Structures are given as C-alpha cells and as structure tokens.
Amino acid sequence: MNTRDLQIFIKIADYNSITRAAEDVQMTQPAVSSILKRLEEELGYALFSRRGKWLIMNAQGELFYRAARKFLEEFSHVQEGLYLENYPQEEIVIQICRNSDKLYSLLGRFSMANPTIRLILQRGKASQQENYRKADFTISLEKEHNPRKQFYPLEHCAALYALIQKKNPLSSRHWLRLEDLKQESFVFLKNKDDSIPERVYQACIQLNFHPKVSVFTDSIINKYLAIRCGCGVGLSFDNEVSFAPRCSDWAVIPVMEPLSVEWVGLSWFEDKLSPAGRKLLTFIKEEA
C-alpha cells in the first residue's frame, strides 16, 4: 500500500466508478481494478458493494476513506515542509465553507502578484476544524454576530436555478416556479455524518416547498452524476451554479421565487491575522 494506491481509492470512491477514476488518473481500467483488489487484500476486507454499474462504499470503506484523506493531507503537509525548508515562504490558509466565484478570481490575481505567499485552500465546515490546518480566513455565511470576528461580503445568494435532464419536458421552459416541480424528485447534498442537508434544501423548506428526495449524496460529483443520469432535479443558488459542469445532458433554468438576499463573504479574527493575511485582505478590499 502506498500513497498512490490511496489516491486512486479516493478517486474510485468520489466517482463511484472504476472506469471514471481510471479516466481521471489516466490509467487503464484493469490497472485501477488491480490496485483496488490489492488494497482490499492487504486490508482483509472489501471497501465497496456493487449496485448495477456503480461502486458504493460500505461501512469499512467509509472509515477507510476518512482515514486515507486525513493521512494524505498530513503527508502533503510534511512534503511541503521538506520542500520549503530552504525557501522561506508565507502561508495563508483559507477554509472554504461556501463557494464563491469572485473569491477564486481574486485569489488567482493575488497569487500572481505575490508569488512568495502560498495559499492553502481547504474544504469543510467549522465543526470539522480539528481535521484541518488552522484557517486564517473562512468563506462562509455569517448568521450570528461575533464581535471578535470581522466579515467582508464578496457576493450574494439571491436567485435559485434548477438543473434538469434534457429528457424531462420541463427542460424546455425558460423559467420555473417551485410549484412546477412538485411532482419531481430531487438530488441533494448531505454531509457524511448524516447532518443537515445543503442550504438550498433548507431554503425550499423555508419557502414552504417540501421536495421529494430521491438521492442524498455527500459528494458534489455524485450529485451531478445523479442529475445527469435522470435520478432527479438539482437546485443551486446563483453563486454556486457556475460550479456545475457544462453538460449537454441537462438544462439550467431560473426558478422564480422570492429569496432573502444572503451574502457569502470572508471572515477572520482581527487579533489573529498574520502580515500575509493583512496583505491579502488589503488586496481583496481594493480589488473587490
């Protein structure tokens, strides 16, 4: 077992498919299958169960997935430390709890202007912070006022979009209301710990619309695969819909519902901000 084996296992788990994982890592399907078989033999138990053409992690697979991801993250940090031992470089760690197109654009320009500052982006929720490096900034929605925490808005969530497979008659509509979707089934994200579903689901409930859920998944890739295969309709906010792959198999249609405007922004603790963090903050305020 080596780090490459773990990386390939994670690809298989993320795609629920050996074929798609093989395409991603540019290996043959038999080679990826062989690595998975060897991994399971070393561990002494199976990691997946098969459902049709899809591979679904079993309970042992879920545990091994979390352990493998954590190990690879820690190993990456060790590698980075060795690589940079003789090359002093400042770091800024940003915890991504909400997607923001504008943030990625700003960070790209900041990196080009400041090549000696390394940006580390990590996914996750604040409740999982112990599994991550301590963040300098968090991209999130601030629901409760924290007098010690600063917040700078980047973009708003003010519109809803439906992702509908082209075979569905509704895909030809120019716009929809949630009422038009009451007979449809839906695909939503949900955390691995089986906690609250993604925020767009909660927005539906607040609008007194109770969607029939056909698929809950903890992977954004699996969400898009399920929508593409016709397992259900997907919903996304305007600041997230651009992350959906450009796909000829579905239509992206505005859903005309009154939403309360919420701002996705950058939050930080003023007394814990590093010089590099202050440089990034100044840059963002000037550019945004």
C-alpha positions as CSV (number, residue, x, y, z in Angstrom):
1,M,0.0,0.0,0.0
2,N,1.4,3.4,-1.0
3,T,0.1,7.0,-1.3
4,R,-0.7,6.4,-5.0
5,D,-2.9,3.5,-4.0
6,L,-4.7,5.7,-1.5
7,Q,-5.2,8.5,-4.1
8,I,-6.7,6.0,-6.6
9,F,-9.0,4.6,-3.9
10,I,-10.3,8.1,-3.1
11,K,-10.9,8.7,-6.9
12,I,-12.9,5.5,-7.1
13,A,-14.9,6.5,-4.0
14,D,-15.6,10.0,-5.3
15,Y,-16.7,8.8,-8.7
16,N,-18.4,5.6,-7.5
17,S,-16.8,4.1,-10.6
18,I,-13.5,2.4,-11.6
19,T,-14.0,3.5,-15.2
20,R,-14.3,7.2,-14.3
21,A,-11.5,7.0,-11.8
22,A,-9.2,5.4,-14.4
23,E,-10.1,8.2,-16.9
24,D,-9.3,10.8,-14.3
25,V,-5.8,9.4,-13.3
26,Q,-5.1,8.4,-17.0
27,M,-4.7,4.7,-16.3
28,T,-6.3,1.6,-17.8
29,Q,-9.4,0.2,-16.1
30,P,-7.7,-3.2,-15.4
31,A,-4.8,-1.4,-13.7
32,V,-7.1,0.6,-11.4
33,S,-9.1,-2.6,-10.6
34,S,-5.9,-4.4,-9.8
35,I,-4.9,-1.6,-7.3
36,L,-8.3,-1.8,-5.6
37,K,-8.1,-5.6,-5.4
38,R,-4.6,-5.4,-3.9
39,L,-5.7,-2.8,-1.4
40,E,-8.7,-4.8,-0.2
41,E,-6.5,-7.9,0.1
42,E,-4.0,-6.1,2.2
43,L,-6.7,-4.7,4.5
44,G,-8.5,-8.0,4.7
45,Y,-12.0,-6.7,3.8
46,A,-14.0,-5.3,0.9
47,L,-14.4,-1.5,0.7
48,F,-17.3,-1.3,-1.8
49,S,-20.5,-3.0,-2.7
50,R,-21.8,-3.0,-6.3
51,R,-25.1,-1.5,-7.3
52,G,-25.5,-2.0,-11.0
53,K,-22.5,-0.3,-12.7
54,W,-21.8,1.8,-9.6
55,L,-19.5,1.1,-6.7
56,I,-20.8,2.2,-3.3
57,M,-18.6,2.4,-0.2
58,N,-19.6,0.1,2.6
59,A,-19.1,0.9,6.3
60,Q,-15.5,-0.3,6.2
61,G,-15.0,1.8,3.1
62,E,-16.4,4.9,4.7
63,L,-14.0,4.6,7.7
64,F,-11.0,3.9,5.4
65,Y,-11.9,6.8,3.2
66,R,-11.8,9.3,6.1
67,A,-8.5,7.8,7.3
68,A,-7.0,7.9,3.9
69,R,-7.9,11.5,3.2
70,K,-6.6,12.6,6.6
71,F,-3.3,10.7,6.0
72,L,-2.8,12.2,2.6
73,E,-3.5,15.7,3.9
74,E,-0.9,15.3,6.7
75,F,1.6,13.6,4.3
76,S,1.2,16.5,1.9
77,H,1.9,19.0,4.7
78,V,5.1,17.1,5.6
79,Q,6.2,17.1,1.9
80,E,5.5,20.8,1.7
81,G,7.5,21.4,4.8
82,L,10.5,19.5,3.4
83,Y,10.3,21.1,0.0
84,L,10.2,24.6,1.5
85,E,12.8,24.0,4.2
86,N,15.3,26.2,2.5
87,Y,12.8,28.5,0.8
88,P,11.1,30.7,3.4
89,Q,7.5,31.4,2.3
90,E,4.5,32.9,4.0
91,E,1.2,30.9,4.1
92,I,-2.4,31.8,4.2
93,V,-4.9,29.1,5.0
94,I,-8.5,29.6,3.8
95,Q,-11.3,27.4,4.9
96,I,-13.9,27.1,2.1
97,C,-17.4,26.6,3.7
98,R,-19.3,28.3,0.9
99,N,-18.5,28.6,-2.9
100,S,-17.6,32.0,-4.3
101,D,-16.7,32.6,-7.9
102,K,-15.4,36.1,-7.1
103,L,-13.0,34.7,-4.4
104,Y,-11.3,32.3,-6.8
105,S,-10.8,35.1,-9.3
106,L,-9.3,37.4,-6.6
107,L,-7.0,34.6,-5.3
108,G,-5.7,34.0,-8.7
109,R,-4.7,37.6,-9.2
110,F,-3.3,37.8,-5.7
111,S,-1.1,34.7,-6.3
112,M,0.3,36.2,-9.5
113,A,1.1,39.5,-7.7
114,N,2.6,37.8,-4.6
115,P,4.5,34.6,-5.7
116,T,6.2,34.2,-2.3
117,I,2.9,33.8,-0.4
118,R,1.5,30.3,-0.6
119,L,-2.3,29.9,-0.5
120,I,-3.8,26.7,1.0
121,L,-7.5,26.2,0.3
122,Q,-9.3,23.5,2.3
123,R,-12.9,22.3,2.2
124,G,-15.0,21.6,5.2
125,K,-17.2,23.0,8.0
126,A,-16.2,24.8,11.1
127,S,-17.3,21.8,13.2
128,Q,-14.7,19.7,11.4
129,Q,-11.9,22.3,12.0
130,E,-9.9,19.8,14.1
131,N,-9.2,17.8,11.0
132,Y,-7.7,20.7,9.2
133,R,-4.9,23.2,9.5
134,K,-5.9,26.3,11.4
135,A,-7.5,28.7,9.0
136,D,-6.6,32.4,8.7
137,F,-9.8,33.1,6.8
138,T,-13.2,31.4,6.3
139,I,-15.5,31.8,3.4
140,S,-19.0,31.4,4.8
141,L,-22.4,32.9,5.6
142,E,-22.4,34.7,8.9
143,K,-25.7,34.0,10.7
144,E,-24.7,35.2,14.2
145,H,-22.8,38.3,15.1
146,N,-19.5,37.7,16.6
147,P,-17.9,40.9,17.9
148,R,-14.4,39.4,17.6
149,K,-14.9,38.3,14.1
150,Q,-14.7,40.5,11.0
151,F,-16.8,39.9,7.9
152,Y,-16.2,41.2,4.3
153,P,-19.0,40.4,1.8
154,L,-17.9,39.1,-1.6
155,E,-21.1,38.1,-3.4
156,H,-24.7,37.3,-2.7
157,C,-27.1,34.3,-2.9
158,A,-30.2,35.8,-4.3
159,A,-31.5,33.5,-7.0
160,L,-32.3,29.9,-7.5
161,Y,-31.6,27.6,-10.5
162,A,-32.9,24.1,-11.4
163,L,-30.6,21.6,-13.1
164,I,-32.9,19.3,-15.2
165,Q,-32.1,16.5,-17.5
166,K,-32.9,17.3,-21.1
167,K,-35.3,14.3,-21.4
168,N,-37.6,16.0,-18.8
169,P,-40.3,18.1,-20.5
170,L,-39.6,20.9,-18.0
171,S,-36.2,21.4,-19.5
172,S,-37.7,23.4,-22.4
173,R,-39.1,26.0,-20.1
174,H,-37.5,29.5,-19.9
175,W,-38.3,29.8,-16.2
176,L,-40.0,27.8,-13.4
177,R,-41.6,28.1,-10.1
178,L,-41.1,25.6,-7.3
179,E,-44.8,24.7,-7.7
180,D,-44.0,23.4,-11.2
181,L,-41.5,21.0,-9.6
182,K,-43.8,19.5,-7.0
183,Q,-44.1,16.2,-8.9
184,E,-40.4,15.9,-9.4
185,S,-37.8,14.0,-7.4
186,F,-34.6,15.8,-6.3
187,V,-30.9,15.2,-5.7
188,F,-29.3,17.0,-2.7
189,L,-26.0,17.0,-0.9
190,K,-25.8,15.8,2.7
191,N,-22.7,15.6,5.0
192,K,-21.1,12.3,5.7
193,D,-22.2,12.5,9.3
194,D,-25.8,12.5,8.1
195,S,-26.4,16.0,9.4
196,I,-28.5,18.8,7.8
197,P,-28.7,18.7,4.0
198,E,-27.3,21.5,1.8
199,R,-28.6,25.0,2.3
200,V,-30.7,25.1,-0.9
201,Y,-32.8,22.3,0.6
202,Q,-33.4,24.4,3.7
203,A,-34.3,27.3,1.5
204,C,-37.0,25.1,-0.1
205,I,-38.5,24.3,3.3
206,Q,-38.5,28.0,4.3
207,L,-40.5,28.7,1.1
208,N,-43.0,26.0,2.3
209,F,-41.9,23.7,-0.5
210,H,-41.1,20.1,0.6
211,P,-39.1,18.4,-2.1
212,K,-39.3,14.7,-2.7
213,V,-35.8,13.5,-2.4
214,S,-34.6,10.5,-4.5
215,V,-30.9,10.8,-3.7
216,F,-28.9,12.2,-0.8
217,T,-25.1,12.2,-1.5
218,D,-22.1,13.6,0.3
219,S,-20.2,14.2,-3.0
220,I,-20.8,17.1,-5.4
221,I,-19.6,14.9,-8.2
222,N,-22.1,12.2,-7.3
223,K,-24.8,14.9,-7.2
224,Y,-24.1,16.0,-10.8
225,L,-23.8,12.4,-11.9
226,A,-27.2,11.6,-10.4
227,I,-28.8,14.6,-12.1
228,R,-27.2,13.7,-15.4
229,C,-28.5,10.1,-15.2
230,G,-32.1,11.3,-14.5
231,C,-32.2,10.4,-10.9
232,G,-33.8,13.7,-10.0
233,V,-33.7,17.5,-10.4
234,G,-30.9,19.5,-8.8
235,L,-31.2,23.0,-7.3
236,S,-28.4,25.5,-6.8
237,F,-28.0,29.2,-5.8
238,D,-26.8,31.7,-8.3
239,N,-23.3,31.9,-6.8
240,E,-22.9,28.1,-7.0
241,V,-24.5,27.2,-10.3
242,S,-21.3,28.1,-12.2
243,F,-19.6,25.1,-10.5
244,A,-21.9,22.7,-12.3
245,P,-20.1,21.1,-15.2
246,R,-21.1,22.4,-18.7
247,C,-23.2,19.4,-19.8
248,S,-25.4,18.9,-22.9
249,D,-27.5,16.4,-21.0
250,W,-29.2,19.0,-18.8
251,A,-30.7,22.5,-18.8
252,V,-30.1,25.2,-16.2
253,I,-33.3,27.1,-15.7
254,P,-34.1,30.0,-13.3
255,V,-36.6,29.3,-10.6
256,M,-38.6,32.4,-9.9
257,E,-39.0,32.5,-6.1
258,P,-38.6,35.4,-3.6
259,L,-35.4,34.6,-1.7
260,S,-33.9,36.7,1.1
261,V,-30.6,38.0,0.0
262,E,-27.6,36.5,1.9
263,W,-24.0,37.4,1.4
264,V,-21.1,35.0,1.1
265,G,-18.0,36.6,2.5
266,L,-14.6,36.4,4.0
267,S,-14.4,36.3,7.8
268,W,-11.4,36.4,10.1
269,F,-10.3,37.2,13.7
270,E,-8.6,40.6,13.7
271,D,-6.2,39.7,16.6
272,K,-5.0,36.5,14.8
273,L,-4.3,37.9,11.4
274,S,-0.8,37.4,10.1
275,P,1.1,40.0,7.9
276,A,0.4,37.9,4.9
277,G,-3.2,37.7,5.8
278,R,-3.4,41.5,6.1
279,K,-1.8,41.8,2.7
280,L,-4.5,39.5,1.2
281,L,-7.2,41.4,3.0
282,T,-6.0,44.8,1.7
283,F,-5.8,43.3,-1.8
284,I,-9.3,42.0,-1.7
285,K,-10.8,45.2,-0.4
286,E,-9.0,47.2,-3.2
287,E,-9.9,44.8,-6.0
288,A,-13.4,43.8,-4.9
